[in-house]
Amino acid sequence: MSHLAKEPLRHANDQPRRLTVYLECPPGDGLRVSQDYFIEYVKPVLAASGLDWDFVQGREEGDVRAAVAERIRRERRAVETPDKVELPTEEKIVQDLRAKSGIKEYAGLKGDLIVGRHTWKEYMRGLHEGWLGPLDPPVKSDDAPFAEETKPQDDSETNKDGHDEKKAEEGEKKKPERPPQPPPYNTTADYSSSGTPRQIPPEFDPVVLIQEPHTLGFSKTLIRLNWFLNRRKLADDVGRQTAAICLGFSQDWSGAGTSSDDAGPTASVQTRALDHEEALWPKSVWKEDRVDEEGKKKDRTEKIWTAPIVADPRIVSRVRRFDVLPEDETRAKSFVVPEEEIEGWIKGSLRSLGRWGVKQWKGDKWTPNVGEVDSDD
């Protein structure tokens, strides 16, 4: 990937190609696990390519879905309702500052890098929600599915005497609360009855999927041990997929130029992508929604990870994927890296011990490096 980093920009004010990386905490675990996984397997290839990237990170189920859908809705509002004033996002503020300084945004192919099956499910749900859903939020109702719950914000509590007591001591800074996740603007059942926006592009930015094997529990110890002993294979696969998005060649999911009229096979491939990861998700993820005494769901958020991907032909036919060309595969195989340069401490120690044992067996005894003992010097 270093040859990409050496390519000069056409103008001093041009921006390099920028990718978008989507990370989500793995089912049953925290976001730090996915961040460490990205740093170990994905980041070295991206850094060597010289490309820039933005992060979209989710700490709970539905965060990536909400981020993808809101980005699309903002693009649609900018075209359909240009006079409507919206609160500027951090990304928009940076873009305006660059425009004032004469710094041009990259206008070529970008791309999305998605880590894990669970993140891919939310990404697809966000695409459908953003393009096929309404621009305005749904009317909040207690009976509406996935309605957002609001809890009263109170900084004090009342004791038995009716006096207010402060929760925290004076001068203690409170950690700002995380803003609530916006509810989805539509459901999967609304896809067929939704119209196609006029400004929908013929093709979306291509994507690449990165596997993220992850499991928890004592009974899965042997599985994790097998992953640890075969990390080289995982690194090769993740490196290949990351190199594909850096090199920039994209095609449809069937690899044979599928058109929008042949979206059936394409949708099948997209919905099954990385589906083998679901078999190792913890059982707690698959628990059904809890129901109260009145039969209403206690869990007010939409279940995305455990639900199948519902694909609409208008969306899946516009999703392309990055792939590696045969000539790039041949070029990569021409680079031979000695094993000793990339082996870890354990394997390197075993290799040194084996070589020492061979020398002892051949009679090449080890002696201290102090010169000739019988010499007068």
DRENDO-1510 file (C-alpha; in Angstrom, 1 decimal, always signed):
<recs>
REC; n; res; u; v; w
REC; 1; MET; +0.0; +0.0; +0.0 .
REC; 2; SER; +3.0; +2.3; +0.3 .
REC; 3; HIS; +2.8; +3.2; -3.4 .
REC; 4; LEU; -0.5; +4.9; -2.8 .
REC; 5; ALA; +1.0; +7.0; -0.1 .
REC; 6; LYS; +3.7; +8.3; -2.5 .
REC; 7; GLU; +1.2; +9.5; -5.1 .
REC; 8; PRO; +1.2; +13.4; -5.0 .
REC; 9; LEU; -1.9; +15.5; -4.8 .
REC; 10; ARG; -2.8; +17.5; -7.9 .
REC; 11; HIS; -3.0; +20.8; -5.9 .
REC; 12; ALA; -1.7; +21.9; -2.5 .
REC; 13; ASN; -5.3; +22.6; -1.3 .
REC; 14; ASP; -6.7; +19.2; -2.3 .
REC; 15; GLN; -7.8; +16.7; +0.3 .
REC; 16; PRO; -6.8; +13.1; +0.2 .
REC; 17; ARG; -9.3; +10.4; -0.3 .
REC; 18; ARG; -11.3; +9.9; +2.8 .
REC; 19; LEU; -13.0; +6.6; +3.9 .
REC; 20; THR; -15.6; +6.0; +6.6 .
REC; 21; VAL; -15.0; +3.2; +9.1 .
REC; 22; TYR; -18.0; +1.8; +11.0 .
REC; 23; LEU; -17.4; +0.2; +14.3 .
REC; 24; GLU; -19.9; -1.3; +16.8 .
REC; 25; CYS; -19.4; -2.9; +20.1 .
REC; 26; PRO; -19.5; -6.7; +19.5 .
REC; 27; PRO; -22.6; -8.4; +21.0 .
REC; 28; GLY; -22.2; -8.9; +24.7 .
REC; 29; ASP; -19.0; -6.8; +25.0 .
REC; 30; GLY; -17.8; -3.2; +24.9 .
REC; 31; LEU; -16.6; -0.9; +22.1 .
REC; 32; ARG; -13.0; -1.1; +23.3 .
REC; 33; VAL; -12.8; -4.7; +21.9 .
REC; 34; SER; -13.7; -3.5; +18.4 .
REC; 35; GLN; -11.3; -0.5; +18.7 .
REC; 36; ASP; -8.4; -2.8; +19.6 .
REC; 37; TYR; -9.3; -5.2; +16.8 .
REC; 38; PHE; -9.2; -2.3; +14.3 .
REC; 39; ILE; -5.9; -1.0; +15.6 .
REC; 40; GLU; -4.3; -4.5; +15.3 .
REC; 41; TYR; -5.6; -5.7; +12.0 .
REC; 42; VAL; -7.0; -2.8; +9.9 .
REC; 43; LYS; -5.2; +0.3; +10.8 .
REC; 44; PRO; -1.7; -0.8; +9.7 .
REC; 45; VAL; -2.9; -1.2; +6.1 .
REC; 46; LEU; -4.8; +2.0; +6.1 .
REC; 47; ALA; -1.9; +4.0; +7.6 .
REC; 48; ALA; +0.5; +2.5; +5.0 .
REC; 49; SER; -1.8; +3.6; +2.1 .
REC; 50; GLY; -1.8; +7.3; +3.2 .
REC; 51; LEU; -5.6; +7.6; +3.1 .
REC; 52; ASP; -7.6; +9.4; +5.6 .
REC; 53; TRP; -10.7; +8.1; +7.4 .
REC; 54; ASP; -13.6; +9.1; +9.6 .
REC; 55; PHE; -15.1; +7.0; +12.4 .
REC; 56; VAL; -18.7; +6.1; +13.1 .
REC; 57; GLN; -18.7; +4.2; +16.4 .
REC; 58; GLY; -21.6; +2.7; +18.2 .
REC; 59; ARG; -21.7; +1.8; +21.9 .
REC; 60; GLU; -25.0; +0.0; +21.8 .
REC; 61; GLU; -27.4; -1.6; +19.4 .
REC; 62; GLY; -28.9; +0.9; +17.0 .
REC; 63; ASP; -26.2; +3.6; +17.1 .
REC; 64; VAL; -24.8; +2.8; +13.7 .
REC; 65; ARG; -28.3; +2.5; +12.2 .
REC; 66; ALA; -29.2; +6.0; +13.5 .
REC; 67; ALA; -26.0; +7.6; +12.3 .
REC; 68; VAL; -26.3; +6.2; +8.7 .
REC; 69; ALA; -29.9; +7.1; +8.4 .
REC; 70; GLU; -29.4; +10.6; +9.7 .
REC; 71; ARG; -26.6; +11.3; +7.3 .
REC; 72; ILE; -28.8; +10.3; +4.4 .
REC; 73; ARG; -31.7; +12.4; +5.6 .
REC; 74; ARG; -29.5; +15.4; +5.9 .
REC; 75; GLU; -28.4; +14.9; +2.2 .
REC; 76; ARG; -32.1; +14.6; +1.2 .
REC; 77; ARG; -33.1; +17.7; +3.2 .
REC; 78; ALA; -30.4; +19.7; +1.6 .
REC; 79; VAL; -32.0; +19.0; -1.8 .
REC; 80; GLU; -35.7; +18.8; -1.0 .
REC; 81; THR; -35.9; +21.6; +1.6 .
REC; 82; PRO; -32.8; +23.9; +1.0 .
REC; 83; ASP; -34.4; +26.8; +2.9 .
REC; 84; LYS; -34.8; +24.8; +6.1 .
REC; 85; VAL; -32.2; +25.8; +8.7 .
REC; 86; GLU; -30.7; +22.8; +10.6 .
REC; 87; LEU; -28.4; +22.7; +13.5 .
REC; 88; PRO; -24.8; +22.3; +12.1 .
REC; 89; THR; -23.0; +19.1; +12.9 .
REC; 90; GLU; -19.3; +19.0; +13.7 .
REC; 91; GLU; -18.6; +17.6; +10.2 .
REC; 92; LYS; -20.5; +20.4; +8.6 .
REC; 93; ILE; -18.6; +23.1; +10.6 .
REC; 94; VAL; -15.3; +21.6; +9.5 .
REC; 95; GLN; -16.5; +21.5; +5.9 .
REC; 96; ASP; -17.5; +25.2; +6.0 .
REC; 97; LEU; -14.1; +26.2; +7.5 .
REC; 98; ARG; -12.3; +24.3; +4.8 .
REC; 99; ALA; -14.4; +26.0; +2.1 .
REC; 100; LYS; -13.6; +29.4; +3.5 .
REC; 101; SER; -9.9; +28.6; +3.4 .
REC; 102; GLY; -10.1; +27.4; -0.2 .
REC; 103; ILE; -9.5; +23.7; +0.7 .
REC; 104; LYS; -11.3; +21.5; -1.8 .
REC; 105; GLU; -13.0; +18.3; -0.6 .
REC; 106; TYR; -12.1; +15.0; -2.3 .
REC; 107; ALA; -14.5; +14.5; -5.2 .
REC; 108; GLY; -13.6; +11.0; -6.3 .
REC; 109; LEU; -14.5; +7.5; -5.0 .
REC; 110; LYS; -14.7; +7.2; -1.3 .
REC; 111; GLY; -16.0; +4.0; +0.4 .
REC; 112; ASP; -17.2; +2.5; +3.7 .
REC; 113; LEU; -15.4; -0.1; +5.7 .
REC; 114; ILE; -17.7; -2.1; +8.0 .
REC; 115; VAL; -16.4; -4.3; +10.8 .
REC; 116; GLY; -18.5; -7.3; +11.8 .
REC; 117; ARG; -21.8; -8.9; +10.9 .
REC; 118; HIS; -23.7; -6.9; +13.6 .
REC; 119; THR; -22.4; -3.6; +12.2 .
REC; 120; TRP; -23.3; -4.7; +8.6 .
REC; 121; LYS; -26.9; -5.4; +9.7 .
REC; 122; GLU; -27.2; -1.9; +11.2 .
REC; 123; TYR; -25.6; -0.3; +8.2 .
REC; 124; MET; -28.1; -2.0; +5.8 .
REC; 125; ARG; -31.0; -1.0; +8.1 .
REC; 126; GLY; -29.7; +2.6; +8.1 .
REC; 127; LEU; -29.6; +2.7; +4.3 .
REC; 128; HIS; -33.1; +1.5; +4.0 .
REC; 129; GLU; -34.4; +3.9; +6.7 .
REC; 130; GLY; -32.6; +6.9; +5.3 .
REC; 131; TRP; -33.6; +6.5; +1.7 .
REC; 132; LEU; -37.1; +4.9; +2.1 .
REC; 133; GLY; -38.2; +6.5; +5.3 .
REC; 134; PRO; -39.7; +10.0; +5.9 .
REC; 135; LEU; -37.6; +13.1; +6.5 .
REC; 136; ASP; -39.6; +14.1; +9.6 .
REC; 137; PRO; -39.6; +12.0; +12.8 .
REC; 138; PRO; -42.6; +9.9; +13.6 .
REC; 139; VAL; -45.2; +11.2; +16.1 .
REC; 140; LYS; -44.3; +9.9; +19.5 .
REC; 141; SER; -46.9; +7.5; +21.0 .
REC; 142; ASP; -46.9; +5.0; +23.7 .
REC; 143; ASP; -48.3; +2.4; +21.4 .
REC; 144; ALA; -45.9; +3.1; +18.5 .
REC; 145; PRO; -43.2; +0.6; +18.0 .
REC; 146; PHE; -39.7; +1.6; +19.2 .
REC; 147; ALA; -41.1; +4.8; +20.8 .
REC; 148; GLU; -38.4; +6.8; +22.6 .
REC; 149; GLU; -38.7; +6.8; +26.3 .
REC; 150; THR; -38.0; +10.1; +28.1 .
REC; 151; LYS; -37.0; +10.1; +31.7 .
REC; 152; PRO; -37.3; +13.2; +33.9 .
REC; 153; GLN; -34.1; +15.0; +34.6 .
REC; 154; ASP; -33.8; +16.0; +38.2 .
REC; 155; ASP; -30.7; +17.1; +40.0 .
REC; 156; SER; -32.1; +16.7; +43.5 .
REC; 157; GLU; -34.1; +14.2; +45.6 .
REC; 158; THR; -36.5; +14.7; +48.4 .
REC; 159; ASN; -36.0; +13.2; +51.9 .
REC; 160; LYS; -38.6; +12.2; +54.4 .
REC; 161; ASP; -38.8; +15.8; +55.8 .
REC; 162; GLY; -39.6; +17.2; +52.4 .
REC; 163; HIS; -36.3; +19.0; +52.0 .
REC; 164; ASP; -34.3; +18.8; +48.8 .
REC; 165; GLU; -30.8; +17.2; +49.0 .
REC; 166; LYS; -28.2; +17.6; +46.4 .
REC; 167; LYS; -27.0; +14.3; +44.8 .
REC; 168; ALA; -23.4; +15.5; +44.5 .
REC; 169; GLU; -21.2; +17.7; +46.6 .
REC; 170; GLU; -20.6; +21.2; +45.6 .
REC; 171; GLY; -17.8; +21.6; +43.1 .
REC; 172; GLU; -18.1; +18.0; +41.9 .
REC; 173; LYS; -18.4; +17.8; +38.1 .
REC; 174; LYS; -21.1; +15.5; +36.7 .
REC; 175; LYS; -20.4; +13.4; +33.7 .
REC; 176; PRO; -22.7; +14.6; +30.8 .
REC; 177; GLU; -25.4; +12.1; +30.0 .
REC; 178; ARG; -25.3; +10.4; +26.7 .
REC; 179; PRO; -28.0; +11.8; +24.4 .
REC; 180; PRO; -30.8; +9.4; +23.7 .
REC; 181; GLN; -30.7; +7.3; +20.6 .
REC; 182; PRO; -33.3; +8.6; +18.0 .
REC; 183; PRO; -35.9; +6.0; +17.2 .
REC; 184; PRO; -36.2; +4.7; +13.7 .
REC; 185; TYR; -38.3; +6.7; +11.3 .
REC; 186; ASN; -39.9; +3.6; +9.7 .
REC; 187; THR; -40.0; -0.2; +10.0 .
REC; 188; THR; -39.0; -3.0; +7.7 .
REC; 189; ALA; -42.7; -3.5; +6.8 .
REC; 190; ASP; -42.9; +0.0; +5.4 .
REC; 191; TYR; -40.3; -0.6; +2.6 .
REC; 192; SER; -42.7; -1.9; +0.0 .
REC; 193; SER; -45.1; +1.1; +0.5 .
REC; 194; SER; -42.4; +3.8; +0.4 .
REC; 195; GLY; -41.7; +5.8; -2.6 .
REC; 196; THR; -38.2; +6.2; -4.2 .
REC; 197; PRO; -36.6; +9.6; -3.6 .
REC; 198; ARG; -35.8; +11.5; -6.7 .
REC; 199; GLN; -32.3; +12.4; -5.6 .
REC; 200; ILE; -31.3; +8.8; -4.9 .
REC; 201; PRO; -28.0; +8.1; -6.7 .
REC; 202; PRO; -27.7; +5.2; -9.2 .
REC; 203; GLU; -24.9; +3.8; -7.0 .
REC; 204; PHE; -23.9; +4.2; -3.4 .
REC; 205; ASP; -20.4; +4.4; -2.2 .
REC; 206; PRO; -18.9; +0.9; -2.3 .
REC; 207; VAL; -18.4; -1.0; +0.9 .
REC; 208; VAL; -16.0; -3.7; +2.2 .
REC; 209; LEU; -16.8; -6.1; +5.0 .
REC; 210; ILE; -14.2; -7.0; +7.6 .
REC; 211; GLN; -14.9; -10.2; +9.7 .
REC; 212; GLU; -14.7; -9.8; +13.4 .
REC; 213; PRO; -14.6; -13.2; +15.2 .
REC; 214; HIS; -15.7; -12.8; +18.7 .
REC; 215; THR; -17.2; -15.0; +21.4 .
REC; 216; LEU; -17.5; -15.1; +25.2 .
REC; 217; GLY; -17.8; -17.8; +27.8 .
REC; 218; PHE; -15.7; -20.5; +29.4 .
REC; 219; SER; -17.1; -23.1; +27.1 .
REC; 220; LYS; -15.7; -21.2; +24.1 .
REC; 221; THR; -12.1; -21.3; +25.3 .
REC; 222; LEU; -10.9; -23.8; +22.8 .
REC; 223; ILE; -12.5; -21.8; +20.0 .
REC; 224; ARG; -10.6; -18.7; +21.1 .
REC; 225; LEU; -7.4; -20.7; +21.5 .
REC; 226; ASN; -7.8; -21.9; +17.9 .
REC; 227; TRP; -8.3; -18.3; +16.8 .
REC; 228; PHE; -5.1; -17.2; +18.6 .
REC; 229; LEU; -3.0; -19.9; +17.0 .
REC; 230; ASN; -4.4; -19.0; +13.5 .
REC; 231; ARG; -4.1; -15.2; +13.8 .
REC; 232; ARG; -1.9; -15.2; +10.7 .
REC; 233; LYS; -4.8; -16.4; +8.5 .
REC; 234; LEU; -7.1; -13.8; +10.0 .
REC; 235; ALA; -4.6; -11.1; +9.4 .
REC; 236; ASP; -4.2; -12.2; +5.8 .
REC; 237; ASP; -7.9; -12.0; +5.2 .
REC; 238; VAL; -8.5; -8.7; +6.9 .
REC; 239; GLY; -5.4; -7.2; +5.2 .
REC; 240; ARG; -6.7; -8.3; +1.8 .
REC; 241; GLN; -10.1; -6.8; +2.4 .
REC; 242; THR; -8.6; -3.6; +3.6 .
REC; 243; ALA; -6.3; -3.4; +0.7 .
REC; 244; ALA; -9.3; -3.8; -1.6 .
REC; 245; ILE; -10.9; -0.6; -0.4 .
REC; 246; CYS; -7.5; +1.2; -0.6 .
REC; 247; LEU; -6.9; +0.2; -4.2 .
REC; 248; GLY; -10.4; +1.3; -5.1 .
REC; 249; PHE; -11.7; -1.3; -7.5 .
REC; 250; SER; -15.4; -2.1; -7.0 .
REC; 251; GLN; -18.0; -4.3; -8.6 .
REC; 252; ASP; -21.4; -5.7; -7.8 .
REC; 253; TRP; -21.9; -8.5; -5.3 .
REC; 254; SER; -22.2; -11.3; -7.9 .
REC; 255; GLY; -19.1; -10.1; -9.8 .
REC; 256; ALA; -20.9; -10.4; -13.1 .
REC; 257; GLY; -22.4; -6.9; -13.6 .
REC; 258; THR; -25.8; -7.5; -11.9 .
REC; 259; SER; -28.3; -4.9; -12.9 .
REC; 260; SER; -31.2; -3.5; -10.8 .
REC; 261; ASP; -33.6; -6.0; -12.5 .
REC; 262; ASP; -31.5; -8.9; -11.1 .
REC; 263; ALA; -31.5; -7.8; -7.5 .
REC; 264; GLY; -32.7; -11.2; -6.2 .
REC; 265; PRO; -29.3; -13.0; -6.2 .
REC; 266; THR; -27.6; -9.8; -5.1 .
REC; 267; ALA; -29.9; -9.4; -2.1 .
REC; 268; SER; -29.3; -13.0; -1.1 .
REC; 269; VAL; -25.5; -12.6; -1.1 .
REC; 270; GLN; -25.8; -9.3; +0.9 .
REC; 271; THR; -28.1; -10.7; +3.5 .
REC; 272; ARG; -25.9; -13.7; +4.1 .
REC; 273; ALA; -22.6; -11.9; +4.3 .
REC; 274; LEU; -20.6; -12.9; +7.4 .
REC; 275; ASP; -23.6; -14.8; +8.7 .
REC; 276; HIS; -21.3; -17.4; +10.3 .
REC; 277; GLU; -20.5; -15.0; +13.0 .
REC; 278; GLU; -24.0; -15.2; +14.5 .
REC; 279; ALA; -23.5; -18.8; +15.7 .
REC; 280; LEU; -21.0; -17.6; +18.3 .
REC; 281; TRP; -22.9; -14.6; +19.7 .
REC; 282; PRO; -23.8; -15.0; +23.4 .
REC; 283; LYS; -27.2; -16.3; +24.3 .
REC; 284; SER; -28.2; -13.1; +26.0 .
REC; 285; VAL; -28.3; -11.3; +22.6 .
REC; 286; TRP; -31.0; -13.8; +21.4 .
REC; 287; LYS; -33.4; -13.2; +24.3 .
REC; 288; GLU; -36.8; -12.3; +23.2 .
REC; 289; ASP; -38.3; -8.9; +24.1 .
REC; 290; ARG; -39.6; -8.7; +27.6 .
REC; 291; VAL; -43.4; -8.0; +27.9 .
REC; 292; ASP; -45.1; -6.3; +30.8 .
REC; 293; GLU; -48.5; -7.2; +32.3 .
REC; 294; GLU; -50.4; -5.3; +29.6 .
REC; 295; GLY; -48.6; -7.1; +26.8 .
REC; 296; LYS; -46.4; -4.1; +25.8 .
REC; 297; LYS; -42.7; -4.5; +25.1 .
REC; 298; LYS; -40.4; -3.3; +27.9 .
REC; 299; ASP; -37.5; -3.1; +25.4 .
REC; 300; ARG; -38.4; +0.0; +23.4 .
REC; 301; THR; -35.5; -0.2; +21.0 .
REC; 302; GLU; -35.6; -2.1; +17.7 .
REC; 303; LYS; -33.9; -5.5; +17.6 .
REC; 304; ILE; -31.5; -5.4; +14.6 .
REC; 305; TRP; -28.8; -7.9; +15.5 .
REC; 306; THR; -31.1; -10.9; +15.9 .
REC; 307; ALA; -33.5; -10.0; +13.1 .
REC; 308; PRO; -32.9; -11.0; +9.5 .
REC; 309; ILE; -31.8; -8.4; +7.0 .
REC; 310; VAL; -34.8; -7.2; +5.1 .
REC; 311; ALA; -33.5; -6.1; +1.7 .
REC; 312; ASP; -35.4; -3.8; -0.8 .
REC; 313; PRO; -34.3; -4.2; -4.5 .
REC; 314; ARG; -34.0; -0.4; -4.8 .
REC; 315; ILE; -31.3; -0.4; -2.2 .
REC; 316; VAL; -29.4; -3.6; -2.6 .
REC; 317; SER; -29.0; -3.0; -6.4 .
REC; 318; ARG; -27.2; +0.2; -5.6 .
REC; 319; VAL; -24.7; -1.3; -3.1 .
REC; 320; ARG; -21.4; -2.3; -4.5 .
REC; 321; ARG; -18.4; -3.9; -2.9 .
REC; 322; PHE; -14.6; -3.5; -3.2 .
REC; 323; ASP; -12.5; -6.3; -4.5 .
REC; 324; VAL; -8.9; -7.0; -5.5 .
REC; 325; LEU; -8.0; -7.3; -9.1 .
REC; 326; PRO; -6.2; -10.5; -10.3 .
REC; 327; GLU; -3.1; -8.4; -11.3 .
REC; 328; ASP; -3.0; -7.0; -7.7 .
REC; 329; GLU; -3.2; -10.5; -6.3 .
REC; 330; THR; -0.3; -11.5; -8.5 .
REC; 331; ARG; +1.7; -8.4; -7.5 .
REC; 332; ALA; +1.1; -9.1; -3.8 .
REC; 333; LYS; +2.3; -12.7; -4.0 .
REC; 334; SER; +5.6; -11.5; -5.6 .
REC; 335; PHE; +6.5; -9.9; -2.2 .
REC; 336; VAL; +8.2; -12.5; -0.1 .
REC; 337; VAL; +8.7; -11.5; +3.6 .
REC; 338; PRO; +11.0; -13.7; +5.7 .
REC; 339; GLU; +9.2; -15.5; +8.4 .
REC; 340; GLU; +11.7; -14.3; +11.1 .
REC; 341; GLU; +10.7; -10.6; +10.4 .
REC; 342; ILE; +7.0; -11.1; +11.3 .
REC; 343; GLU; +7.0; -14.0; +13.8 .
REC; 344; GLY; +6.1; -13.3; +17.4 .
REC; 345; TRP; +8.1; -13.7; +20.6 .
REC; 346; ILE; +6.9; -17.3; +21.2 .
REC; 347; LYS; +7.7; -18.6; +17.8 .
REC; 348; GLY; +11.0; -16.7; +17.7 .
REC; 349; SER; +12.0; -18.2; +21.0 .
REC; 350; LEU; +11.2; -21.7; +19.9 .
REC; 351; ARG; +13.1; -21.2; +16.7 .
REC; 352; SER; +16.2; -20.0; +18.6 .
REC; 353; LEU; +15.9; -22.9; +21.0 .
REC; 354; GLY; +15.6; -25.4; +18.1 .
REC; 355; ARG; +18.7; -24.0; +16.4 .
REC; 356; TRP; +20.7; -24.2; +19.7 .
REC; 357; GLY; +19.6; -27.8; +20.0 .
REC; 358; VAL; +20.8; -28.7; +16.5 .
REC; 359; LYS; +24.2; -27.1; +17.1 .
REC; 360; GLN; +24.5; -29.1; +20.4 .
REC; 361; TRP; +23.6; -32.3; +18.5 .
REC; 362; LYS; +26.2; -31.6; +15.8 .
REC; 363; GLY; +28.9; -31.1; +18.4 .
REC; 364; ASP; +29.1; -27.3; +17.9 .
REC; 365; LYS; +29.4; -26.6; +21.6 .
REC; 366; TRP; +28.6; -23.2; +22.9 .
REC; 367; THR; +31.6; -21.2; +24.2 .
REC; 368; PRO; +31.8; -17.6; +25.5 .
REC; 369; ASN; +32.8; -15.1; +23.0 .
REC; 370; VAL; +36.1; -14.0; +24.6 .
REC; 371; GLY; +38.6; -14.9; +21.9 .
REC; 372; GLU; +41.2; -17.6; +22.0 .
REC; 373; VAL; +41.7; -18.9; +25.5 .
REC; 374; ASP; +45.2; -20.1; +24.9 .
REC; 375; SER; +46.3; -16.9; +23.2 .
REC; 376; ASP; +48.7; -14.5; +25.0 .
REC; 377; ASP; +46.7; -11.5; +23.9 .
</recs>
